[in-house]
Amino acid sequence: MSRSIWATLGIKATNDATEIRRAYARRLKEVHPEDDPEGFQALRAAYDRASDMARNGWAVPQPRRPRVVIEGDPDVEAGEAEDWDDGDEDRWHAGPAPFDAGDWAAPTGDRWTRPGDDPAPAGAADDSAWSTPADRARDAELAEAHKALCDQLSGIAGDPAGDRQAALSILIRIFRSPAMDSLSTHGRTERWLAQLIGFGGPAVEDLVEPVIQFFGWNSTRIGLDLSHAQPVLRRRDAADAMRRLEWSGDKDHAAWQALKRKPAWMSRLFERLTPGLPARVSALLQRIAYDLPDLEARMDPRAAALWRARLAQPILSPIFLWIMLLSPPIAALIGNQGGAFGPPDGRTLLALWTVIGVGLFGLGLGYLYGVARPRQAWQSGDPWGRSLWLRLGWAPAALAAPLLAGLIPSGGWAAPLLLLAGLALWGWARVTSSHIPPQGTARFDWGRFAGIAPVFGFVLMQVDLTGPYWIGQCVGFAAAAVVLQAGAEAVADELAHQPRHGRLIAGGQMVVAVAGAAAVLAAAATGVGLALASGLVVAAALADRALAWNRAGSLLTARRLVVMFGWIPGFSVVLGLPYDSFAKQAFVGLGLWLLLASVLTALSGLTEGLDLFSRFRTRPKRKRGPGDLA
């Protein structure tokens, strides 16, 4: 048989760590690593195992409360067995055992070695000097008792209603079994328990932590193979995660409750109206799928299936649903009491409520079926294989809005039509740029909108010059700015990966900028076409902001200086221009300032970002090395 760890150390079983260290030191003088490496490995394994048992108090049983035993146990004296409260003697063997304990009965030969196992190292192999017929008979009895305990624990693990306290009692008896002194028995028991507890039923829940502590699976020693213990460690992590999820203060508690409780119409309505819940449920489902698969059995199957089906399709956010519920009555009450639609009465209130509610409902359906679901279909297809017009056609269409506003007087229908066109273009931009990851964590880039503040100021200053076109220009400017904000990543990505398209876009921008400069000078001189010239300036300036975003280069550095400080000389120059009003002077000065920045951006795109000023920079002197003279 394999030598006991205590026989290898030359001492009796003890919980005294000091005595174990002294025995190990004495044996090291006899077993040198260079002379007997296999014997040294066996000695080191025995020392590690004995130290773990002493630390946990498993080497020598301590005085404890009377244990619960099972009738028919070969280790129990006659009359020592106690009956369980329910009197069911067959409960320990009810149901099929998920893990066969018959591995402990080797078919032939040494019962502690299975076919295919590595041979025991020297010093721990069968040796007639260490074993006698009496020893072998006693070891056979210990093996049978050990197998009987494993059979009992396997039976409890296979019973869905197994007694947890009895399972823990049997596990402790397995730990204290004299057969565990054998290193091979200890290793086989460790792997068998890892499978039994890692994949067993509810009855072995309380055995997870004792097994981890007994076998030292929390150890972080380098080179320690714990692959067999991963199912138990994952089960412990799942139990810890579930305890945290059950705590009402955990951030994922609401998501866990939504997945665990049986779905009812009231709970489903509450979940629909809870802000942020769909995102938390989606994140928790991904975490369970990848890190905590044991929690899958704790969820309600129907609730989990409903949530997966709901998250697979775009849905309206809970915040928008609250707006649809609360905004119509509030807005209708304000409009009715204000008298804008006649004397306050119930019919007016109901009519306003209905119109506003239907409008919001239509807006939600338009976003769901016009933006969200087409965006999902766009991402699942081949976005890069689509035509350039389909990917970026919304950009020139959005820039045409300020031009149309300069051609059409702001009547009763022009501004609403521009607003609807802007919403359609925004949806187009959102869909065709959804496959490009954002360049930051923020959903909304306020810095990008801060860059168009000078353009907005230019539009506001034209209220006296453009007259009836001014309201339409404001709507066209706002629509174009919002659309370009939604698709800025797509424009930047196209310029970065398609230089030929970038030069084509830069050429068009240069044409618009030059035409805008000519139109500004001509309109200021003649007083005709001021609205069209203003639309050209706005279109060129917005294109400049979109094309210069997130790019670098010498011309773009000069362009940023012009944007930050160019307005100072611009205002200084306009005061000397021969125009009859300050409004025209500001119109020319600010327009040319914005167009100059657009020209620099276009030049940067046409030259493909070449550093034109590198020859004027002082190059740093390189230090000479030893090989330069050679």
LINMOWO-V498116 format. One record per backbone hydrogen bond with DSSP energy under -0.5 kcal/mol. NH is the residue of the N-H (numbers start at 0). CO is the residue of the C=O. E is the energy in kcal/mol with one decimal. If there is no record, write none. Layout:
# LINMOWO-V498116
((NH CO E) (NH CO E))
This chain:
# LINMOWO-V498116
((2 123 -0.7) (4 180 -1.8) (7 3 -2.4) (8 4 -1.8) (9 5 -1.5) (10 5 -2.0) (16 14 -0.8) (19 15 -1.6) (20 16 -2.2) (21 17 -2.3) (22 18 -2.4) (23 19 -2.2) (24 20 -2.3) (25 21 -2.3) (26 22 -2.3) (27 23 -1.8) (28 24 -0.9) (28 25 -0.7) (29 25 -0.5) (29 26 -1.0) (30 26 -2.3) (31 29 -0.7) (35 31 -2.8) (39 35 -2.3) (40 36 -2.1) (41 37 -2.1) (42 38 -2.3) (43 39 -2.7) (44 40 -2.5) (45 41 -2.2) (46 42 -2.3) (47 43 -2.5) (48 44 -2.4) (49 45 -2.6) (50 46 -2.5) (51 47 -2.2) (52 48 -2.3) (53 49 -2.5) (54 50 -2.4) (55 51 -1.8) (56 52 -0.7) (56 53 -0.5) (57 52 -2.8) (58 52 -0.8) (68 66 -0.5) (72 69 -1.6) (75 72 -1.8) (79 76 -2.0) (81 68 -0.5) (86 83 -1.1) (88 86 -1.0) (90 87 -0.7) (92 89 -1.5) (93 90 -0.9) (102 99 -0.7) (103 100 -1.8) (104 101 -1.9) (105 103 -0.9) (112 109 -1.7) (116 113 -2.1) (123 120 -2.1) (129 126 -1.8) (130 126 -0.9) (135 131 -2.7) (136 132 -2.2) (137 133 -2.4) (138 134 -2.6) (139 135 -2.0) (140 136 -1.9) (141 137 -2.5) (142 138 -2.4) (143 139 -2.2) (144 140 -2.4) (145 141 -2.6) (146 142 -2.7) (147 143 -2.3) (148 144 -2.0) (149 145 -2.1) (150 146 -2.5) (151 147 -2.1) (152 148 -2.3) (153 149 -2.4) (154 150 -2.1) (155 151 -1.9) (156 152 -2.3) (157 153 -1.5) (158 155 -1.1) (159 157 -0.6) (161 158 -2.2) (163 161 -0.5) (166 162 -1.9) (167 163 -2.3) (168 164 -2.1) (169 165 -2.4) (170 166 -2.2) (171 167 -2.1) (172 168 -1.7) (173 169 -2.0) (174 170 -2.4) (175 171 -2.0) (176 173 -1.0) (179 176 -1.9) (180 177 -1.9) (181 178 -1.5) (182 2 -0.7) (185 181 -2.7) (186 182 -2.4) (187 183 -2.3) (188 184 -2.6) (189 185 -2.2) (190 186 -2.0) (191 187 -2.3) (192 188 -2.7) (193 189 -1.8) (194 190 -1.7) (195 191 -2.6) (196 192 -2.8) (197 193 -1.7) (198 194 -1.7) (199 195 -0.7) (200 156 -1.0) (203 200 -1.5) (204 201 -1.7) (206 203 -1.3) (207 204 -1.1) (210 206 -1.9) (211 207 -2.0) (212 208 -2.4) (213 209 -2.6) (214 210 -2.2) (215 211 -0.6) (216 211 -2.0) (217 211 -0.6) (218 215 -1.6) (223 220 -1.4) (224 222 -0.5) (225 223 -0.7) (228 225 -0.7) (229 226 -1.0) (232 228 -2.4) (233 229 -2.9) (234 230 -1.8) (235 231 -2.3) (236 232 -2.4) (237 233 -2.5) (238 234 -2.2) (239 235 -2.6) (240 236 -2.7) (241 237 -2.4) (242 238 -2.0) (243 239 -2.0) (244 240 -2.5) (245 241 -2.1) (246 242 -0.7) (246 243 -0.8) (249 246 -1.7) (252 249 -1.5) (255 251 -2.4) (256 252 -2.4) (257 253 -2.0) (258 254 -1.3) (259 255 -1.5) (260 256 -2.4) (267 263 -2.8) (268 264 -1.9) (269 265 -2.2) (270 266 -2.3) (271 267 -1.9) (272 268 -1.4) (273 270 -0.9) (274 272 -0.7) (276 273 -1.5) (279 275 -1.8) (280 276 -2.7) (281 277 -2.4) (282 278 -2.2) (283 279 -2.3) (284 280 -2.5) (285 281 -1.9) (286 282 -2.1) (287 283 -2.5) (288 284 -2.2) (289 285 -1.9) (290 286 -2.8) (291 286 -1.4) (294 291 -1.7) (295 292 -1.5) (296 293 -0.7) (297 294 -1.0) (298 294 -0.7) (298 295 -0.9) (299 258 -2.2) (300 298 -0.5) (303 299 -2.6) (304 300 -2.2) (305 301 -2.4) (306 302 -2.3) (307 303 -2.3) (308 304 -2.2) (309 305 -2.2) (310 306 -2.6) (311 307 -1.2) (312 308 -0.5) (312 309 -0.8) (320 316 -1.8) (321 317 -2.2) (322 318 -2.0) (323 319 -2.3) (324 320 -1.6) (325 321 -2.6) (326 322 -2.2) (329 325 -1.5) (330 326 -3.1) (331 327 -2.6) (332 328 -2.3) (333 329 -2.3) (334 330 -2.7) (335 331 -2.3) (336 332 -2.4) (337 333 -1.9) (338 334 -0.6) (338 335 -0.6) (339 334 -0.8) (340 334 -0.6) (341 338 -1.2) (348 344 -1.9) (349 345 -2.6) (350 346 -2.6) (351 347 -2.7) (352 348 -2.3) (353 349 -2.5) (354 350 -2.6) (355 351 -2.5) (356 352 -2.3) (357 353 -2.7) (358 354 -2.2) (359 355 -2.5) (360 356 -2.4) (361 357 -2.6) (362 358 -2.2) (363 359 -2.4) (364 360 -2.4) (365 361 -2.5) (366 362 -2.1) (367 363 -2.5) (368 364 -2.8) (369 365 -1.7) (370 366 -1.6) (371 366 -2.9) (372 367 -2.2) (374 370 -2.1) (375 371 -1.8) (376 372 -2.2) (377 373 -2.3) (378 374 -2.2) (379 375 -1.7) (380 376 -0.9) (380 377 -0.5) (382 380 -0.6) (384 381 -0.9) (385 382 -1.3) (390 386 -1.9) (391 387 -2.9) (392 388 -1.9) (394 391 -1.3) (395 391 -0.7) (396 392 -1.4) (397 393 -2.4) (398 394 -2.2) (399 395 -1.2) (400 397 -1.2) (402 398 -0.6) (403 399 -2.6) (404 400 -2.3) (405 401 -1.2) (406 402 -0.6) (406 403 -1.0) (407 403 -2.1) (408 406 -0.5) (409 467 -1.9) (410 408 -2.0) (414 410 -0.6) (416 412 -1.9) (417 413 -2.3) (418 414 -2.2) (419 415 -2.5) (420 416 -2.5) (421 417 -2.2) (422 418 -2.0) (423 419 -2.2) (424 420 -2.4) (425 421 -2.3) (426 422 -2.1) (427 423 -2.0) (428 424 -2.6) (429 425 -2.4) (430 426 -2.2) (431 427 -2.3) (432 428 -1.0) (433 430 -1.1) (435 432 -1.1) (436 434 -0.5) (445 443 -1.1) (448 444 -1.2) (449 445 -2.3) (450 446 -1.2) (451 448 -0.9) (452 449 -1.2) (455 451 -2.2) (456 452 -2.4) (457 453 -2.1) (458 454 -2.0) (459 455 -2.2) (460 456 -1.6) (461 458 -1.4) (462 459 -1.1) (465 461 -2.7) (466 462 -0.6) (468 465 -1.8) (469 466 -1.8) (472 468 -2.1) (473 469 -2.2) (474 470 -2.2) (475 471 -2.8) (476 472 -2.7) (477 473 -2.4) (478 474 -2.6) (479 475 -2.4) (480 476 -2.4) (481 477 -2.3) (482 478 -2.1) (483 479 -2.3) (484 480 -1.9) (485 481 -1.9) (486 482 -1.5) (487 484 -0.8) (490 486 -1.7) (491 487 -2.4) (492 488 -2.4) (493 489 -2.2) (494 490 -2.2) (495 491 -1.8) (496 492 -1.9) (497 493 -2.0) (501 497 -2.0) (502 498 -2.3) (503 499 -1.9) (504 500 -2.5) (505 501 -2.5) (506 502 -2.3) (507 503 -1.9) (508 504 -2.3) (509 505 -2.2) (510 506 -2.0) (511 507 -2.2) (512 508 -2.5) (513 509 -2.5) (514 510 -2.5) (515 511 -2.4) (516 512 -2.2) (517 513 -2.3) (518 514 -2.5) (519 515 -2.5) (520 516 -2.1) (521 517 -2.4) (522 518 -2.8) (523 519 -2.2) (524 520 -1.5) (525 521 -2.3) (526 522 -2.8) (532 528 -2.3) (533 529 -2.4) (534 530 -2.2) (535 531 -2.1) (536 532 -2.1) (537 533 -2.5) (538 534 -2.5) (539 535 -2.5) (540 536 -2.6) (541 537 -2.5) (542 538 -2.2) (543 539 -2.0) (544 540 -2.0) (545 541 -2.1) (546 542 -2.5) (547 543 -1.9) (548 544 -0.7) (550 547 -1.2) (556 552 -1.9) (557 553 -2.2) (558 554 -2.1) (559 555 -2.1) (560 556 -1.7) (561 557 -2.0) (562 558 -2.3) (563 559 -2.4) (564 560 -2.6) (565 561 -2.2) (567 564 -1.2) (568 564 -0.7) (569 565 -1.8) (570 566 -2.4) (571 567 -1.8) (572 568 -2.4) (573 569 -2.1) (574 570 -1.1) (575 572 -1.7) (576 573 -1.3) (578 576 -2.1) (584 580 -1.7) (585 581 -2.9) (586 582 -2.1) (587 583 -2.5) (588 584 -2.8) (589 585 -2.4) (590 586 -1.5) (591 587 -2.6) (592 588 -1.9) (593 589 -2.3) (594 590 -2.3) (595 591 -2.2) (596 592 -1.5) (597 593 -1.6) (598 594 -2.3) (599 595 -2.1) (600 596 -1.9) (601 597 -2.2) (602 598 -2.6) (603 599 -2.0) (604 600 -1.8) (605 601 -2.3) (606 602 -2.1) (607 604 -0.9) (608 603 -2.2) (609 606 -1.2) (611 609 -1.3) (613 610 -1.1) (615 612 -0.9) (616 613 -1.1) (618 616 -0.5) (627 624 -1.3))
